Amino acid sequence: MGPGAVNGREPGAVGAIHVHSTYSRDGRDTPEAIRAFACARGIRFVGLTDHAEDLTPPIFERFVAHCQAVSDDQVRVLPGLEFRFAGYKGLHLLALGLSRWIVAATPAAFMAEAPRAAGLTIVAHPLLPRYRIPADVADGVDAIEVWNAAYNTRYLPDPRALRLLESIRKRRPEVVGTAGLDQHDARNDRGTRVVLFAPDPDDALAELRKGRFENRGPTLRFASRAPFGPIALVGLGMLRTGLDAANWAHERMHRLRRR
């Protein structure tokens, strides 16, 4: 576990990753608006992951230049893409800090190209592919998104994603777990962050890849590697089950009221 807050302030650079801009068809916020969002919340770096299918090589070049134009010493906006693949329902892979356009029609193609072109690769919301990850992805990816604030809610991480992380770490202990916003609209900030141990975000993605950070949400914070022991993971699973049941009941009541 990394250092905690000191006098109410984070000792390291705060980041938000898995964020979408208007370069995605379903994104509301321009890079300028995302920069303003970050400044207002003390976020030093933002990892954009816009939908790859919404861009072309020329648009990607404009996207990278746009991210550079709105970045400075106060906030760094890092260009990245989210890839999905025909025949792999729910499997989305993130490439953060992409330096060049890549073509990745399959997970294998992504793993062949992304590590050489990006600063960090992540399996997004493993809930959607039902925690089934192709072997070539498990053998090469840098991180598992163990807390997706859109699909797992802002309150608790995903116990099954944490178990997936631990199963991969038995062979590859360098793999880390990350918390992502999956944000498409800055008006709904669900509060998940990655907090570096270092105060300077000069090479934030390298720090994330090395596990020199902790994940933080509205309810808890935890380490990037082996964050929960077996007993704690069972307890988290019980809390998660209760929260999911409460959310289901709330949504059902909301639908009934709208009828």
HUPEGI-V886568 format. One record per backbone hydrogen bond with DSSP energy under -1.0 kcal/mol. CO is the residue of the C=O (numbers start at 1). NH is the residue of the N-H. E is the energy in kcal/mol with one decimal. If there is no record, write none. Layout:
co=CO nh=NH e=E
co=CO nh=NH e=E
This chain:
co=6 nh=9 e=-2.0
co=9 nh=6 e=-3.0
co=13 nh=196 e=-2.9
co=14 nh=44 e=-3.0
co=14 nh=45 e=-1.3
co=15 nh=194 e=-2.4
co=16 nh=47 e=-2.6
co=17 nh=181 e=-2.5
co=18 nh=182 e=-1.6
co=18 nh=183 e=-1.6
co=19 nh=49 e=-2.8
co=21 nh=24 e=-2.0
co=24 nh=27 e=-1.7
co=29 nh=22 e=-1.6
co=30 nh=34 e=-2.4
co=31 nh=35 e=-2.3
co=32 nh=36 e=-2.2
co=33 nh=37 e=-2.5
co=34 nh=38 e=-2.4
co=35 nh=39 e=-2.7
co=36 nh=40 e=-2.2
co=38 nh=43 e=-2.5
co=44 nh=76 e=-2.3
co=45 nh=16 e=-2.1
co=46 nh=78 e=-3.1
co=47 nh=18 e=-1.1
co=47 nh=19 e=-1.5
co=50 nh=82 e=-2.5
co=51 nh=54 e=-1.7
co=52 nh=55 e=-1.6
co=56 nh=60 e=-3.0
co=57 nh=61 e=-1.9
co=58 nh=62 e=-1.8
co=59 nh=63 e=-2.6
co=60 nh=64 e=-2.6
co=61 nh=65 e=-2.2
co=62 nh=66 e=-2.5
co=63 nh=67 e=-2.3
co=64 nh=68 e=-2.1
co=65 nh=69 e=-2.1
co=66 nh=70 e=-1.5
co=75 nh=72 e=-2.7
co=76 nh=46 e=-2.7
co=78 nh=48 e=-2.4
co=79 nh=98 e=-1.9
co=80 nh=50 e=-1.7
co=81 nh=95 e=-2.7
co=82 nh=52 e=-2.6
co=83 nh=93 e=-2.3
co=85 nh=88 e=-1.9
co=88 nh=91 e=-1.8
co=92 nh=124 e=-2.4
co=93 nh=83 e=-3.1
co=94 nh=122 e=-1.9
co=95 nh=81 e=-1.8
co=96 nh=119 e=-2.5
co=96 nh=120 e=-1.4
co=106 nh=110 e=-2.3
co=107 nh=111 e=-2.5
co=108 nh=112 e=-1.4
co=109 nh=113 e=-1.7
co=110 nh=114 e=-3.1
co=113 nh=116 e=-1.0
co=114 nh=117 e=-1.1
co=114 nh=118 e=-2.4
co=117 nh=99 e=-2.7
co=120 nh=96 e=-2.9
co=121 nh=143 e=-1.3
co=122 nh=94 e=-3.0
co=123 nh=145 e=-2.6
co=125 nh=128 e=-2.0
co=126 nh=131 e=-3.0
co=127 nh=130 e=-1.5
co=129 nh=132 e=-1.3
co=134 nh=138 e=-2.4
co=135 nh=139 e=-2.0
co=137 nh=140 e=-1.4
co=137 nh=141 e=-2.8
co=142 nh=176 e=-2.0
co=143 nh=123 e=-2.2
co=144 nh=146 e=-1.2
co=144 nh=178 e=-2.4
co=146 nh=158 e=-2.9
co=147 nh=180 e=-3.1
co=148 nh=152 e=-3.5
co=158 nh=162 e=-2.1
co=159 nh=163 e=-2.0
co=160 nh=164 e=-2.1
co=161 nh=165 e=-2.4
co=162 nh=166 e=-2.2
co=163 nh=167 e=-2.3
co=164 nh=168 e=-2.0
co=165 nh=169 e=-2.5
co=168 nh=171 e=-1.3
co=168 nh=172 e=-2.4
co=172 nh=175 e=-2.0
co=176 nh=144 e=-2.3
co=178 nh=146 e=-1.3
co=178 nh=147 e=-1.4
co=180 nh=149 e=-2.7
co=183 nh=20 e=-3.3
co=184 nh=28 e=-2.8
co=185 nh=188 e=-2.1
co=193 nh=216 e=-2.6
co=194 nh=15 e=-3.1
co=195 nh=214 e=-1.9
co=198 nh=13 e=-2.7
co=201 nh=204 e=-1.4
co=203 nh=207 e=-1.9
co=204 nh=208 e=-2.3
co=205 nh=209 e=-2.6
co=206 nh=210 e=-1.8
co=207 nh=212 e=-2.4
co=208 nh=211 e=-1.6
co=211 nh=213 e=-1.5
co=212 nh=197 e=-2.1
co=214 nh=195 e=-3.0
co=215 nh=222 e=-2.2
co=216 nh=193 e=-3.0
co=220 nh=217 e=-2.4
co=222 nh=215 e=-3.1
co=224 nh=177 e=-2.8
co=229 nh=233 e=-2.4
co=230 nh=234 e=-1.9
co=231 nh=235 e=-2.3
co=232 nh=236 e=-2.6
co=233 nh=237 e=-2.3
co=234 nh=238 e=-2.0
co=235 nh=239 e=-2.3
co=236 nh=240 e=-2.8
co=237 nh=241 e=-2.2
co=238 nh=242 e=-2.1
co=239 nh=243 e=-2.6
co=240 nh=244 e=-2.8
co=241 nh=245 e=-2.2
co=242 nh=246 e=-2.2
co=243 nh=247 e=-2.7
co=244 nh=248 e=-2.4
co=245 nh=249 e=-2.4
co=246 nh=250 e=-2.4
co=247 nh=251 e=-2.7
co=248 nh=252 e=-2.4
co=249 nh=253 e=-2.4
co=250 nh=254 e=-2.3
co=251 nh=255 e=-2.3
co=252 nh=256 e=-2.4
co=253 nh=257 e=-2.1
co=254 nh=258 e=-1.2
